[in-house]
Amino acid sequence: YVLNRNSYSFELFDNHLINIQCLAEDSHADLWAGNYTSLIRIDRLGKNHRSFNLGYPVRCIHEDRSGNFWVGTEGGGLLLFNRATGSYKRFSTSDGLSNNSILRMLEDDKGNLWLSTYNGLCKFNILSKTCRNFSQSDGLQSNQFSFNAALALKSGEFLFGGIRGFNIFYPDSVYDKKE
């Protein structure tokens, strides 16, 4: 839906866009959406949208500070998506992710992606492509987080919501244990 500022009402934008689960605008002012199977580049003017079938629900979309385009899927892991070709590199539990369902992602000041999943939080280093996973035993409210329940606060804190409440923390204050 689009707000009609003259009538102060919402109007249907395009009835061909259905089951939208998330929206994001990239640095090129392109609008992207995810539904139950595809990533969609929305053409705001001509409505000639381009759909990329990923085979999994798209739960979150994020362009990082370096211009990399990330897509979080439910069941299909984290995708580093090439917007020009439609190709992607998939990261999954076999690469160290805590779960293949990426429910929300936030980027910290160091360029790491924080991913909420159905099995804890994952701190994903985009340069080394390595993961540090956190679970209930690390102080999380639960291992299960909720779809789209995360926010970067003005204070610099990250808030991630789950089935037993939420966790709030400063990402730069989370350190690796030295043993």
N, C-alpha and C positions, 0 to 999 in steps of 0.2 A: 504494500500500500504506500501511497505518496500523499503527503499533506497538501491539500489545495488551500493555500493561504488566503485566497479571496473568500471562500465559503467556510473556512475553518473546519473542514471535514476531510476525512481520508477517502481516497479513491483507489480502486484496484489498478495497480501498475500494469500487470500483464498476467492474464489467467493461464499462461503456459508455464509460469514459474510456480511450482507447487512443492509442498513439503520442505520449505526452506528451514534449515536447522541453524544456520549461522550466516553472517554477513561481515565483510571487511572491505575497506578501501585501501588500495596500495598507493605507493608514492607517485604513481603515474595517473592518479585519480580514476583508475579502473575499479569498478565495483565487482566483488566476487561473492558468490554464495555457495553454500553446500547443501545438498539434500541427502536422501537416503542412499544414493548410489554414485553421485557425481559432484564434481566441482564445476561451477558455471561462471564464466565471465559475462557479466550483464552489460548489454549494450543499452545505455539509458536513452539514446535518441532513436535509433532505428529498430530497436528491440530484436536485433539479429544476434541473439545470445550464442555463445560457444560453450558447449558442454563437453567435459572430459569425464568419461565413465571410469570411475576408480573401483567400483564393485563393493564399496563399503560406505556407510554413512559418514559424511563429513561433519565433524563436531566443532572444529575451530580452524581458523585461518590466521596466519601472522606473517608479516614481512619484517624481517629483522633489520637492524641498523646498517648492515652491510648489503642489504637489498636481496638477500636470500628469501625465498617464498616457501613457507612451511604450512603443511596441511595435516591436521590431526584427525585421524579416522577412528571409528569405533570398530575394532577388530582387525584393522589393517595396518596399525602402527602409525609412525610418523613419516611423512613424505616430504622430501626436499624436491619441490616442484619447479620445473623449467617452464615459465609462462610462454616462451616463444615456441617451444616444440611440443609441449604437452607431456613430455617424458618426466620421470621422477626416479629418485633413489629412495628406497624404502628402508626404514630403520625399525627393528622389531625386538622382541624379547631375545632373539638370538644375537642381537647386537648390544644387549645389556639393558634395554628398557625394562621397567618393572611390570609392564602390561602392554598389550597391543591396542588398548582402547585409550586414546588420548582425548580427555574430556574438555580440557582448557589449557592454554599455555600463556605464560607471561615471560617477558624478557627482562633480565636484571641489568644493572649498570655495566657489568662486565661482558655482556653479550650472551650469557647463558640462557637457555630456555628452561623454565620450570614447568613441568608437565604434570597435571593431575590425572589420575587413572583410577581404575577399579582395584588397583593393587598398590596404593601408596603414591608418593610424589617422586618424580624423577628430575634431577638436575642434569640437563643435557648440554655438554660443552660443544658448541657448534664448530669450533676449530679442530679439536681432536676427535670429535664424534664419539666421546665417551660419556658414560652415565654414572651418576651417583644416586642411588635409590634410598628413599626414606620410607619407614613403615611405622605402624603403631608402636612398636618397641622403641622408636626414636622420639616418641611423644606426640604422634599424630592422633587426631580425634578418632580415627578409624583408618583402615587401609582403603576403604571405599569412599571415593569422592563423587560429587554430583556434577552432572553435565552443565557446563557454562557457569559454574559457581566459583568465580575467581575475580579478583580485582586488585589492581596496583593502586594503593592509596597515596595521597599527596605527601604523606609523611615518609614515603619510601618503603613502607611495609607492604608485603604481599598477604592477601587473604584468600584462602582456599576453603570452600565449604564442602562438607560431606554429610554422611548419613547420621553422624552423632555430633554435629556442631560444625565448628570451623577452626582452622589454624591460622594464626596471624604471626608474622615474623619479618625481620629485616633480612633479605637474602644475603647481604654482605656480612652478616653476623653468623652465618652458618659455616662452621669449620669442620674439616676432616679430623677425626680422632687420631691422635698420635699415640701409637702403642709402643 
